[in-house]
Amino acid sequence: MFKIFWVFLLGACLGLGVPLAGAQVSAPVLTPESRTSLLVHAPQGVAPGQPLWLGLQIEHAPGWHSYWKNPGDSGLPTEFEWQLPGHVVPGAIAWPTPRKFPLGELANYGYKDTVLLPIPLEVRPGFAAAALELEVLATWLICREECIPQEARFQVRIPAQMATVAHAAAFEAAWGARPVALPAGASQLVVGEQALQATLHGLPAAWQGRALEFFPEIGALIQPGAAWQQRWEGGVWHASIPLNPFRSASPEQLPLVLALADPPPGAAGVRMELPVPGGWPAVAAPTGVSDALAAALAAEAARAAAPAPGLTLWAALLGALIGGMILNLMPCVFPVLALKVLSFSQHAQDRRRLRLGGLAYTAGVVLSFLALGALLLGLRAAGEQLGWGFQLQNPAVVAALAALFTLIGLNLAGLFQFGPMLPSALASLRVRNPNADSFLTGVLATAVASPCTAPFMGAALGLAVTLAPAQALAVFAALGLGMALPYLAATWVPALVRALPRPGAWMETLRQWLAFPMLATVVWLLWVLGHQGGIDAAAGLLMLLLLLAWLLWAVGRGGLMRRWMAPLALLALLGGLWLLGPMLHAQPSTSNTSSSAGAERGTPTAVAGLYWEAWSPQREAELLAQGRTVFIDYTAAWCVSCLYNKHNALADERFLQDVAARKVVLLRADWTLRDPAVTASLARLGRNSIPVYVLHAPGRAPLLLSEILTVEELRAALAQL
């Protein structure tokens, strides 16, 4: 009897399309600002030609909103990155009708409360799997008065032969909120010098006499927050919408959405595509920045065009040469250079060997700078948003450098010696070719020094990426030559070599002492990694370094201890890499960032009520549009000059009191990890490296300050407001 019942139930489920085992989707993502889920709708299963939809559902906390395809004055639309099998292709988002969110003189377009963004997937002939497995990364910006980038990665498994309809009602509601297509008919758009004149026919009769909102699908065409006029003449709607003088497009055909200004929940607007005869007025300036900043940048570009190209290139070469020399003063470079100074004393009597070592070291530095410069130029030409120092924006590179410096530090301290550990052929190679050691020392010095930009380097590197490749590489070569020049000169000046003390027991003491600054550099790299990946990443790397030290100790013991302990230590290190390696690429917890609910106001300063806020292009534009002056600190955890300024001039109470008195907003643009928005902002300022400090008042050109700040310079800049 029970068997008959279950057979009947199985047949009924299959006949009615009820899923026995529905789609499997990753759990919703919860933050204080939203709850985000991925929904699936496959009423006919997964088969070629059958409807298949995914939908990102964002449940906004009260007061928060996300953005439409055209976000308005600021914001970013929701985007998706797909990992799909063959024969499955994603379509475009079926955007529901947006609403307008005024903010002072600005306005954004988007959604509040709960919104579902449906995306169709096309299953093409050739798909024959038992289930569709895919992965999608959704990224969106959620804002109130402050904005927080958010993301969620979902893994999905949809049975091919079963219907998935659990969220059919949510998808039906989302489709019902899509704008209804309306033919152009007699409707028309006319572009004037300052406004877009709209005359629209055939709108819903229930709308007549009511206020409407106008949403162009192309961004930066109008001024969303500006006052505008609209009126009804019978069933015809007329409007005059102010143009954005800094728009980025002049379309011959304009797709737009109209909706009620006070719509009921889930109400749909209408969508029209109207020709724009007669053309558009001339574009005043590039878009992508605030109006005031665009005007200031245009003025700066006009002034920059005046000097002769040759003079500009020579100035860049001189600045790079001087900046490279100053790099030798960076704390992170000192341990490497100290090793070279120690080699002075070891080979002071062999002048030929000393000079060859100097040339090899110089070659290592210059060629490394050329390689980094060529890689940077090549990746930027391929569309990557990178800046100088990009290698330390990769946690894996930071971890590798920490391991290398630990290895060198433990060797200097005497925990092990390289000679007994190396194969005899390699050990003899080091003796026969000491210049190779000098060359590799130059490579290592470049790796740790290049991100630490010094005075005179910012403008030179900013110009370098705009020059022809040969000229740009000349700037990078000058930077490397400047860094190697003091050491190279010392190897060729006999008086300097004779001033060094004779070799003796003091050299072993100095050698062991150098282990401490070397290991201090490891501490700094661990701190950088902690900013990039959080405390778990730093702790994971610290454990791997401990296992590395154990392995080195075991190998150096020799005999039975080496035979049994070294393989065990090696296995532990490999196991640690497998278990802890993924931590190095993890993102820091939101509880440790300025995006968390507990740090919404930013980082406090010594002056009560004054905070450093997180920079974003939208935040900068909003503040300038409100008439506020902003001070922007472009910084990173791996930039030593940045840290010096942060804990000295920027922390000075006199400067902070002036900032508070003039109601200047402090913004901090963090470049510790790759951030295309920060890279693009630096490029607009003519810079490609940090530190960079900008004081920007509405209607004025951005004022760039020195890379190494003084309190007097900061206060003098504020006094000009």
N, C-alpha and C positions, 0 to 999 in steps of 0.2 A: 504493500500500500504506500509506504513512504517513498519507495523507489519510483512508483508511478507519479507521485506528487512532485518529486524533484525533476523528473523528466518533463512533466507538464510545465513546471515553472521555468526550466531552461528554454523550452520551445517558445513560451510566451515572451521571455526577455529578448530572445533573438528576433522574434517576429515583430516586436514593438520597438526594437532599437534601444532598449534600456541597457546601459553598460553594466556588465558584471564586475569588471575591474577597470575603472575609469582612468583618465590621464593622471600621471604622477608628475607633480610640480613641486619645486623647492618651496620651502615655507615662506610666508610673507616676511617682509623686512620692516621692523619697527624702529622708529626714532621718535624723539619728543615732538617732531613736527608733522609726522605722517605715518600712515601704515600703507605699505605698497605690496600688491599681490599681482601675480600673473594668472589670468584666466584663459581657459581653452574652450572653444566651441567648434565641434566637428560633428554635425548632425548626421552625416553619411559616412563617418569614419574618415580614414586617410586613403584617398584614391585619386588618380588623375581626373581632373575635371570636376571634382566635388568641392563644395565650399569648406574652407578651413580657416579659422580665425584664432589669433591670440590677442589678448588685450591687457594692457598695463592699467591696473586700477589703483589710483592714488586717493587715499582718504586723508584729506588735509585736516590738521588741527585747526581750531578756531583762529581766524586772523591770518592764516597762511595761504599762499596760492602758488601755483606753478604756471607754466607759460604755453601759449598757442604757438603755431608755426611762425608767425610774426609776433615777437614778444612786445613790440611797442618801443618806448624810449629806452628801455633796458631789459635785461633778462636774457635767457637762453631757452630755446625750444627743447622738448624732450627728444632724445635720440636713442637709437638702438644699434648695437653691433651683434651680428649673427654668426653662429657657427652651425651650419646646416649641412645635411648630407646632399649628395647629388640628386638632381631632378626636383628640388624644392627651392623656390625662389620667393623672398619676401616682397610684399608690395608696400605702398605708401600708407602712412597713418590716415585713418578716416577721422579727421579732426572734428569733434563736436563744435557747436557754435560757441565762440568765446564770449567773455564779458570784459568790461573795462574796469581797471583799478587805478583811479587817480591818486597821485602822490605829489602834492604841491603843484609845481608847474609841469610835472611829468605825468605820464600815464602808461600803464602796461596793459597787455592783453593776455588773458589766461583763464584759469579755472580755480574755484575754491570748493569747499565741501568735498564731495566725492565725484570723481570723474573717471571714466573708462576710455582709454585710447585704443580702439581696435586696429589691428594690422592683419590684412589678408595674407595668406601663404598660398602660392600657386604650386600644386603638385602636378608635375609634368609626366608624360608617358615615360615609362622606364622605371618608375618607383615600384618596388615589389617587396619591400621589407615588411616583417610582421609588425613592426612598430616604428613610429617616427621618433627618433631621439635627436634633440637639438639643445643648444645652449645660447642664451641671449643675455647681453649686458645692456641694461637700461641706465641712462644717465639723465638727470634733470636738475633744474635749479628751483629751490623752494624759498620763497621770500615772505617776509612780513615787512618790517622796516629794515631789517638786515636780511642778507641772503646767504644760503647754505647750499653748496653743491652736494647732491646725493646720488647714489648709484645702487644698483642691485643686480646681482647675477643669478639667473634662474636656469635650472636644468629641467628639461621637460621630456617625458616619454608618453606618447599618445598611441594606444593600440590601433592598428590599421583597420581591423575588421569590426570594431565596435563603435557605436555612436557615443559621443561625449557632448552632453547637452545640459549639464548641471547648472550652467550660468547663462542659459538662453535668455532669461528675462533681463539680465544686466546688459547683454549685447543688444537686445531689441531696444532697450532704453537709449543706449549709446547711438545706435543707428537713427533712432527717432530724433535725437538732438543734432544730427548733422544738418548743415544748411541745405535747403531745397533748391535745386537748380532752377533758375528763372531765365528765360530767353531775353536777349538784349532788347528786341523789339524797337520801340522809338526812344529808348533810354540813351543818354549820351553824356560824355565827359568832355569838358573844355578846360585846358590849362591856361591860366593867366600868369602874370609875373610873380604873384605872391600867393595865389590860391587856386585850388582845383574846384571848378564849378560842376556840380552834378545835377542832372535833371533825369529822374528815374520814373518810369511808367510801369504799371502792372504789378505793383506791390500788393500784398494781402489787404483786402478791404478792412479787416479788423485793425489794421495799423493806422488807418487814416486819422490824422489829428494828434497822433501820439509822437513823442520824441524817439528818435532812432539813434543807433550807434553805427559808425562807418569803420569797417575793418579791412584795409587793403592787405592782400596776401603777400605783397612785396614790401619789405621793411625799408625804413628811412625815407619814404616818399612824402609823408605828411608829418605834422607835429601833433602827436596824439594828445598831448596835454594842453594844447593851446585852445583858447576860446574860438568857437566857430558858430556859424549861423545856419539854421535850417527852418523850412516852412513848408506847409502843404497848400497847394492850390487845387482844390477838388481832390482827384485821385493821383495827382502828380506831386512828387516830393522833390524839393529843391534844397541844395546845400552848397555852402562855400567853405571849403576846408583848407586851412593854411598849409602851404607847402613847406617842406624841410629844405632850406637852402643848401644843405650839405648831403643831399641824397646821393645814393650810389648807382641809381638806375634811371633810365628814361624809357619805360616800356611803351611799345606801340599798342599793346593789349593789356588791360589791367584786370586781373581777377580780384574780386572783392566780396565781402560778406556784409550784409546788413541785418540788424537785429533790433528788437525793442530795447530801449535804454533801461527799462525796469522789467525784465522778463520774468515770468514764473519759472520755477525749477524745471529743467529739462526742455524748455521751449527751444524750437529750432528757428534759425534765421533763414535768409535766402542768399544764394550765391549767384553772382552774375560775372560774365567776362565781357567787358566793354572796350571798344576801340578808343584810342586817344589821338584824334586827328590834330594836326597843327604842330606837333612836337612839344618839347619841354624847354623851359629856360635853361641857360648854361649852369652846369654844376659849379658851386662855389669852392668846394674843398673836398678832400678825401673824407670818406665816412669811416666809422668804426671807433670814433672818439667823440667826446662831447663837442658841442658847437664852439665853445670858447677855446678848447684845446686845438680843434682843427684850424681855427683862424690863427692862433699863435704859431702852430707848426708851419702854416703857409708862410707867415712872415719870417720865421727862422730859415725856411728853405730858400726864400728869396735872398736873405743875407748870406747864406752859405754858398750860393751860386756865384758870388762876386769874386772871391779869391782865385788866383790862377791855380790850375790843377797841380802843376809841378810843386808850388809852394806847399800845398796841402799834403802832398805825398811826403815831401822832405820833412815837414813838421811831424807827420805820423811816424816816420822812421826814427827821428830824434827822440820823440816821446817814448817809443817802444824801447830804444836803447837805454834811456835813463830808467824807465820803469823796470826793465830787466835787471839792471844793477841793484835797484832797491829791493828786488825780490830776495836777494841774499840775506836781507835782514829779517825775513819772515821766520817766526819761531819754528814752524813745521819743517823748514829747510835746514835749520842750524845743525841738527844731528848728522845729516848727510854731509854737509860741508866740513863739519868737524873731523869726519873720517879722512877727508882729503887733506886737511891741515896736518893730521897725524902722519899721513904718508909723506908730507914734505920732509919731516924729520927723519923718516926711515930711509929716504933716498936723496938726502940733501947733498951727499958727496958725488952722486952719479948725475951730473947735470944733463947728460943726453937722455937718460931714462926719465928724469923729471920733466923735461920739455916735451918728450913724446907723450907722457901721461897727461900733461896739460892739453896738448892738441887732441888726444883721444877723448878727454872729458868734454872739451868744447864741442867736438863732433857729436858726442852723445846728446848734449843739451840742444844744439842747433837742429840736428836732424829730428829730435823728438818734438821740438816746437813746430818744425815744418810738417811732420806727420800729423800732429794734432790739428794744425791749421788746415791742412789738406782734407782731413776727415771732416772737420767742421764745415768747410766750404762745400764739400761734396754732399754731405747730408742735408745741408740747407738748400742746395740746388735741387735735391730730390724732394723737397717739401717739408723736411723735418724742422720743427721749431726748437733750435738749439742755440746755446750761447757759450761763451768761453768758460771753461771750468766744467763742461758737461760731463766729464768722466767721473767726477765725484758726486754727480746726481744719481749715479747707479749704485745701489747698495752692495751689489756683488763686487764692484771695483773697490769700494771702501773696505769691505771685509778682506779682500785679497791684499790690499796695502797693509792692513792691520796685521795680517799673518806674516807678511814679509818683514815688517818692522819688528815684530816679536822675534822672528828668527834671528835677525841681526842683533837685537838687544841681548838675547840669551847667549849668542856667540861672544859678544863683547864682554858679558859678565863672566864668561868662563864655564858655562854649563856644559858646553860641548865645543868641539873644534871641527871646522869643515874638512880639514885634511884627512883624518882617519875615516870620515864618513864617505868621502868621494872615491869613486873608482880611480885606480892608479893613473889611467890614461887621462882622465879629466883633471886630476890633481896636478899632473905634470904639465898639462895644457895651461893651467892658471899660472904656473911658475914661468913657463916659456913665454906667455903672452899676458903680462900684467896690464898692458894697455887695454885689454878687453875688460878688466875690472874697472878701469877708469871710464871707459865708454859706458858701461852699464850703470856706474854711479851717476853719470850725467843723465841717463834715462830716468833713473829713480828720482833724482832731484827735480827734474821737470814734472814728473807725475804729481809730486806733492806740492810743488811751488806754483804751477800754472793757475790753479783756481784762486790763489791769493793775490788778487789784483792790487797794485800799488799806485801811488800818485803818478800822473802823466800817462797811465796805460789805458784808462777808460776810453778817452776820445780816440786814441790811436787804434784800438781794437774795434771800436764802433765804426771807424772809417774803413778799416781793413776789409770787412765783409761786404762793403759796397764797391770796392775797387775791382779791377780786372784780376783774374787769378794770379798772374805773375806778380803784380804789384802787391796784392794781399799777402802772398807768401813771403815777399821781401820784408813786410812789416813783421811777420812772425819770426823770420830769420833774425831780424834786428833785435827782437825781444830775447831770443835765445842767446845771441852774441853778447847782449848786455849782461845777462845773468852769468855767463861763463867768463866774461872779461876780467874781473878781479883775480880769479884763480889763474887764468892764462897769463896775465901780466906778471903775477908773482913767480911763475915758473921760469920766466925769461929775464927776471931782474936778479942778478947774483946777490946784490946787497940784501934783499929781502930773505933770500935763502940762508945767507951767512948769519943773519940775525937770529935764526932759530937755534934753540939749544941742541947740544950734541945728543945722539941716541944714548939711552941709559935706562935704568930701572923705572924712572918717572914715566916712561912710555907705557909700561904695563898698567901703572896706576891710572894714567889718563884713559887708556883703552877701557878699563873696567868702569871708570866713571862715566864714560860716554854711553854706557848701557842705560843710564837713568834718563837722560833726555830722549833717547831712542824709545824707551818704554813709555815716557810721557806723551810722545807722539801717538802711541797706540791708544792711550787713554783718550786723547782728543778724537781719534778716528772712531772709537767706541761711542763717544758722545754724539758725533755726527750721525752714526748709524742709528742711535736712539731717537734722534729727531726724525729720521726717515722711516723707521719701521717700528718705533715704540720700544718700551722696556724689554719686551720679549725678544726682539731682534738683538738688542745689546747683550742680554743675558745669554742667548744662544751662541753668539760669537765668542763671548768670554769663555764659555764652556769648551768650544772648539779650540780656542787658543790654549786652554789648560791641557787638553788632550794632546795638542801638538807639542807642548813643552814636555809632557810625559814621554812621548815617542822619542824626542831628541835626547832626553836623559837616558832612556833605555838603550838607544843605539850607541851613545857615547860610553856606556859602561864596559862593553866588551865581554868576552868569555861567555859563560853559561847564562849570565843575566841578559846579555844582548840576544842570545839565541832564543830564550823563552819569553822574555819580557817584551822585546821589541815587536814580535808578531802580535802579541796581545794588545799592545798599545796601538798598533796600526789598525787592527780590527775595531778597536774602540773609536779611533778617529774616523774611520770610514762609516761606522754605524752612526756616529754623531753627525757627520755630514748628511747622511740620509734622513735622519730624524729631525735635525735642527736646521738644516739648510733652507727649507721653505720659510722659516721664520725671518730670514734675512730679507725676503721680498714682501713680507706682509706689511700692510698699511697700519699706521699707529691707530690705536683705539680712539674713538671720538671723544672719550672722556679725557684724553690728554691733549686735545686740540682746542683751538679757539672756536670751533664750530659747536661745541657741546653746549647744552642748556645752561650749565653752570658758568660758562665763560662768554655769554652772549655780548657783554659789554667790552670785551677785549682784555688786554694786559694792563694792569694798573701801573701808574707812575708814582713818583714821590710827591706829586701834587694831588690832593684829594679831588676826585671827580674827573680827572684827566686820564684817558686811556689810549693805548695803542690799539687801533682797530685793524682787522684783517682787510687788506686791499683787494679790490676787484675792479675791473673796468666799469661795472655798473655803479658801484658805490662811489667811485671817483666822479663819474658823470652826474650822479644825483646830487652830490654835495656842491659841485661847481654850479649846477643849475639853480640851486637854492641860494647862491651868492656866498657860499662858504669857501674859505681858503683852506687848502690841504697841504700837508707836508708828508712826502712819501719817502720811506726808507726801503730801498731795494736791498735785500740781505739774504744770507744763507748761513747755515750752521758751519759749513766748511770754509767760510771766508774769514780769515783771521783779522783782516783790516776792518771788516764789518763788526766783529765782536769787540775790537778795541774801541771803535766809535760808539757802539751801543752802551758800553759800560763807562764811558768817559763823557764826551761832549753831549751825547744824546740823553744822558742820565743827569746832566747838571741841572740843579734846581732853578738857577737863574733863567736858563733857556726854557724850562718847562713853565715857569711863572709867566714869561713873555707869551708863550703859546696859549696859556689859559686866558690871559688878559685880552688877547686879540681874537679869541674864539677860533683858533686854528684847529683843524681836525688832523690828528696824527694817524697815518695809515702805514702799515708794514706789509710789503710785498715779499713773501717768503719764496726763495728760489732753491731751497735745499733739495727738493725733488724737481724733476722736469715739470714745468708749467708753461704751456704755450702762450697763455695770456700774459704772463710776466715777460716772456721772451719778446712777444710782439710789442708790448709797451716800451721795453728798453730800446727796441729797434726804432720806434717812432721818435725817441729822444736822441737817436744817433749813438746809442751805446749798445755794447754786446757783452759787457762784463760788469761785475759788481766790485765794490759798493758804488751805488748811485743815490744821490739825495736831491730831491726836487721840491721846491716851494712853488706852488701854483695857485695864483689868485684869479678869480673870474675876470675875463677880459684882458688878461696880461699873458705875455709869453712865459712858459715855465722857466724858472730860474734854477740852473744846475749848480750845485755847490761842489766843493772840493771832495776828493775821495777820502782824505784824512782830515777830519773836521776839527775845528776849534770852537769853543764857546763864543768867542768874539765874532767869528764869521757867521754863526747861526743867529746871534742876536742882531747883528748888523743887517742881515737879510730880512728878519722880521720887522726891523725898524722901518723898512721901505714900504711896508703895507699902509 
